[in-house]
Amino acid sequence: MEWTYTYYVVVSYGIPIGLVILIFFGVFIIFFSSKKGKEFVTERIIGVDPSKAEDEDDVKDLKKDNDGQESSKPSKNSTLCLSIFFCILAVMTLSVTAVLIFQGCFLSNTRLLPDDSCPEYPMDCFVFNETKAQPISDNITFHCDPKNKTQFPIGVSDPTAWCFGWIIQLQTTKNVLDQLGVCTGLLGLFSTFLAIIVYLGRSIKTLILCFICIGSCIAATILLVFFKWSYTPLTYAVLALVIGLGIFGLVLFCILPKKKKSTDIEQRLVPETNKTNVSSKFITSSPISPLPTSTSPHRTKVLQRSAKVTPK
């Protein structure tokens, strides 16, 4: 029995959603269950430790507030919020990787236009016109075999085709390894981008970079949906992951404590330095004088006349 458009869509979206749910619970359980689990998520999946979001110079040079309490490190609530965002990013990254493997090795789908060459695997295609969100028929419009051209029906205005094909039986070891290589490169790309955001920390460059990422991805999503350039869920998953990275950068900017300028530190250190210099100058410039000795004053002995009269 041939698969209909509804069956293909349910499987194409249902299995990735199920994988995302499993990955979500798995990552959060591993992250919050033990210290080793937290290290595994941050080092192996994300590649960046949340504690590295602080500037090392700020950690070494702790400033004290008016009450005399240290205030350079983020609070526990801020650290927890960063940890939750790291888990969400780990879930999104692993989800994109899982969906990429699923669509590249199990159920493939692609978008085709008139006179396009068919993919390297046989596929079942469903044709859309320029206005409707549903295909002209729930049944297969045409089969697209390798080395052939697309066969669109006559009389459809501005047609596009969304094609599906089960390719798991046609996979070779080379194809699987190539797909794993693509996934590894994608993970490395996202880890590098996240490391850049963490490295910039609370900086105006972080805001500029995050706003550019969020704005460009939202614009790309709108264009893809409006012009029907892509029906693949993986495309929107990648865009959503980039948007998530941008949102993480904005949250990181708001959570991290505000850096105190070096001029403020110098102004605090200058009076103390001057006081030390003045006191040392006073001590070294004054001559060393001997300490006064406590001597008893010289007393003059006064001879008094005796009241006794000597007889003659």
C-alpha positions in Angstrom: 0.0 0.0 0.0 1.3 3.4 -1.0 1.8 6.0 1.7 -0.3 9.2 1.6 0.8 12.7 2.3 -0.8 12.6 5.8 1.1 9.4 6.7 4.4 10.9 5.6 3.9 14.1 7.4 2.9 12.4 10.7 6.0 10.1 10.6 8.3 12.9 9.4 7.3 15.2 12.3 6.2 12.6 14.9 9.5 10.7 15.1 11.7 13.8 15.5 9.3 15.2 18.1 9.6 11.9 20.0 13.4 12.1 19.8 13.4 15.6 21.1 11.2 14.6 24.1 13.5 11.7 25.0 16.6 13.9 24.6 15.1 16.6 26.7 14.4 14.4 29.7 17.7 12.5 29.3 19.8 15.7 29.3 18.1 17.2 32.3 18.3 14.0 34.3 22.0 13.5 33.5 22.8 17.2 34.2 21.1 17.5 37.6 21.7 13.9 38.8 25.4 14.1 39.6 28.5 16.2 39.2 29.9 13.8 36.6 26.7 14.1 34.6 27.0 17.9 34.7 30.6 17.7 33.5 29.6 15.3 30.7 26.9 17.7 29.4 29.0 20.8 29.6 32.3 19.3 28.3 31.1 16.6 25.8 27.9 18.0 24.4 28.2 21.8 24.8 31.9 22.1 25.1 31.8 25.2 27.4 31.6 25.2 31.2 29.1 27.7 32.7 31.6 28.9 35.2 33.7 30.2 32.3 31.1 32.9 31.8 32.8 34.9 34.5 35.9 36.9 33.6 39.0 35.4 35.2 40.4 38.9 36.0 37.1 39.7 37.8 37.3 36.5 39.8 40.9 37.2 40.8 40.3 40.8 41.7 37.2 40.7 43.9 35.6 44.0 44.6 33.8 44.7 47.8 30.6 46.7 48.0 29.7 49.3 50.6 28.8 46.6 53.2 32.2 45.0 52.7 30.7 41.8 51.1 32.2 40.3 47.9 30.0 41.0 44.9 31.9 40.0 41.8 30.6 36.5 41.3 27.1 35.8 40.0 24.5 34.7 42.5 23.3 31.1 42.9 20.1 31.9 41.1 22.0 33.3 38.1 24.2 30.2 38.0 21.1 28.0 38.1 19.6 30.0 35.3 22.7 29.6 33.2 22.8 25.9 33.9 19.2 25.5 32.7 19.9 27.4 29.5 23.0 25.2 28.9 20.7 22.2 29.3 18.2 23.7 26.8 21.0 24.4 24.3 22.3 20.8 24.8 18.8 19.5 24.1 18.5 21.6 21.0 21.9 20.6 19.7 21.4 16.9 20.2 17.9 17.2 18.7 19.2 18.8 15.5 21.8 16.0 15.3 19.3 13.3 15.8 16.9 14.8 13.3 19.8 15.1 10.8 20.7 11.4 11.2 17.0 10.4 10.9 16.4 12.4 7.7 19.8 11.5 6.2 19.7 7.8 6.9 16.0 6.8 7.4 13.3 9.0 6.0 14.5 11.6 3.6 12.5 14.5 2.3 13.3 17.3 -0.1 11.7 20.1 -2.1 11.7 20.0 -5.9 10.7 22.4 -8.7 9.7 21.7 -12.3 12.6 20.4 -14.5 14.7 19.5 -11.5 16.6 16.3 -11.4 15.4 13.7 -9.0 17.4 12.9 -5.9 19.8 9.9 -5.7 17.1 7.9 -3.9 13.5 7.0 -5.2 10.9 9.3 -3.7 7.1 9.8 -3.6 6.3 13.4 -4.5 3.2 15.6 -3.6 2.6 18.7 -5.6 1.5 22.1 -4.2 0.3 25.2 -6.0 1.1 28.8 -5.2 -1.7 29.4 -2.8 -2.8 26.3 -0.9 -0.9 24.9 2.1 -2.1 21.4 1.3 -1.1 19.4 -1.8 -3.5 19.1 -4.7 -4.0 15.4 -3.8 -3.4 13.4 -0.6 -2.2 10.6 -2.8 1.2 10.4 -4.5 1.3 12.8 -7.5 4.3 11.2 -9.2 7.3 9.0 -8.4 10.7 10.5 -8.7 13.4 8.0 -9.7 17.1 8.7 -9.8 18.5 10.1 -13.0 15.1 11.3 -14.1 13.3 14.6 -14.2 10.4 15.7 -12.2 7.0 15.2 -13.8 4.5 17.9 -12.7 0.9 17.7 -13.8 -0.2 20.2 -16.4 -2.3 23.3 -15.4 -0.9 23.8 -11.9 0.2 27.4 -11.3 3.6 27.9 -9.8 3.9 24.3 -8.7 6.3 22.9 -6.1 6.8 19.3 -4.9 7.5 17.9 -1.5 9.0 14.5 -1.9 9.5 11.7 0.7 11.4 8.4 0.6 12.5 5.6 2.9 16.2 5.3 2.3 17.3 3.1 5.2 17.6 0.0 3.1 19.8 1.8 0.5 22.4 3.1 3.0 26.0 2.1 2.9 28.7 2.4 5.5 30.2 5.4 3.6 26.8 7.2 3.6 26.4 6.7 7.4 29.9 7.9 8.1 29.4 10.9 5.9 26.2 11.8 7.8 28.0 11.4 11.1 30.7 13.7 9.9 28.1 16.3 9.0 26.6 16.0 12.5 30.1 16.3 14.1 30.8 19.5 12.1 27.5 20.9 13.1 28.1 20.3 16.8 31.5 21.9 16.5 30.1 25.0 14.8 27.5 25.5 17.5 30.0 24.9 20.2 32.4 27.5 18.7 29.6 30.0 18.4 28.6 29.4 22.0 32.2 29.7 23.2 32.4 33.1 21.5 29.3 34.3 23.3 30.7 33.1 26.6 34.1 34.7 25.9 32.6 38.1 25.1 30.5 37.9 28.3 28.9 41.2 29.4 29.9 43.3 26.4 28.3 45.4 23.8 29.7 43.0 21.2 27.5 40.3 22.7 24.4 42.3 22.2 25.2 43.2 18.6 26.1 39.6 17.7 22.9 38.2 19.4 20.6 40.7 17.8 22.1 40.0 14.4 21.6 36.2 14.9 18.0 36.5 16.1 17.0 39.0 13.5 18.5 37.2 10.6 17.1 33.8 11.6 13.6 35.2 12.1 13.8 36.9 8.7 15.0 33.7 7.1 12.1 31.7 8.7 9.5 34.2 7.4 11.0 34.1 3.9 11.1 30.3 3.9 7.5 30.0 4.9 6.2 32.8 2.7 8.0 31.7 -0.5 7.8 27.9 0.3 11.5 27.5 -0.2 11.8 24.7 2.3 9.5 22.2 4.0 12.2 20.3 5.8 11.8 20.4 9.6 15.6 20.3 10.0 16.0 23.7 8.4 13.7 25.3 10.9 15.3 23.3 13.7 18.7 24.8 12.8 17.3 28.3 12.7 15.6 27.7 16.1 18.9 26.6 17.5 20.7 29.8 16.3 17.8 31.9 17.8 18.3 30.0 21.1 22.0 30.8 21.1 21.2 34.5 20.6 18.6 34.4 23.4 21.2 32.7 25.6 23.7 35.6 24.9 21.1 38.2 25.9 20.3 36.3 29.1 24.0 36.0 29.8 24.4 39.7 29.4 21.6 40.5 31.9 22.8 37.9 34.5 26.5 38.6 34.6 27.5 41.3 37.1 28.5 44.6 35.6 32.2 45.0 35.2 33.8 47.9 37.1 36.1 50.0 35.0 39.8 49.9 35.6 39.7 53.7 36.1 37.5 53.2 39.2 39.9 50.7 40.6 42.8 53.1 40.0 41.0 55.9 41.7 40.5 53.7 44.7 44.1 52.6 44.7 45.7 56.1 44.2 44.7 57.6 47.6 46.0 54.6 49.4 49.2 54.6 47.4 49.7 58.4 48.1 49.0 57.8 51.8 51.6 55.1 51.9 54.2 57.2 50.0 53.6 60.2 52.2 54.0 58.2 55.4 57.1 56.5 54.1 58.6 59.8 53.0 57.9 61.4 56.4 59.7 58.6 58.1 62.7 58.5 55.8 63.1 62.3 55.6 63.1 63.1 59.3 66.5 62.9 61.0 67.1 60.2 63.5 67.5 61.8 66.9 68.6 60.1 70.0 66.0 59.4 72.5 66.2 61.7 75.6 67.5 60.0 78.7 65.7 60.4 81.9 68.4 61.8 84.3 67.6 63.1 87.7 68.2 66.9 88.1 71.3 68.1 90.0 70.4 69.1 93.5 72.5 71.8 95.4 73.1 71.0 99.0 72.2 74.0 101.2 74.1 74.3 104.5 71.9 75.5 107.3 73.0 77.1 110.5 72.7 75.0 113.5 70.4 76.3 116.2 72.8 75.0 118.9 75.1 77.6 120.4 78.6 76.5 121.3 79.8 77.9 124.7 83.0 79.9 124.7 
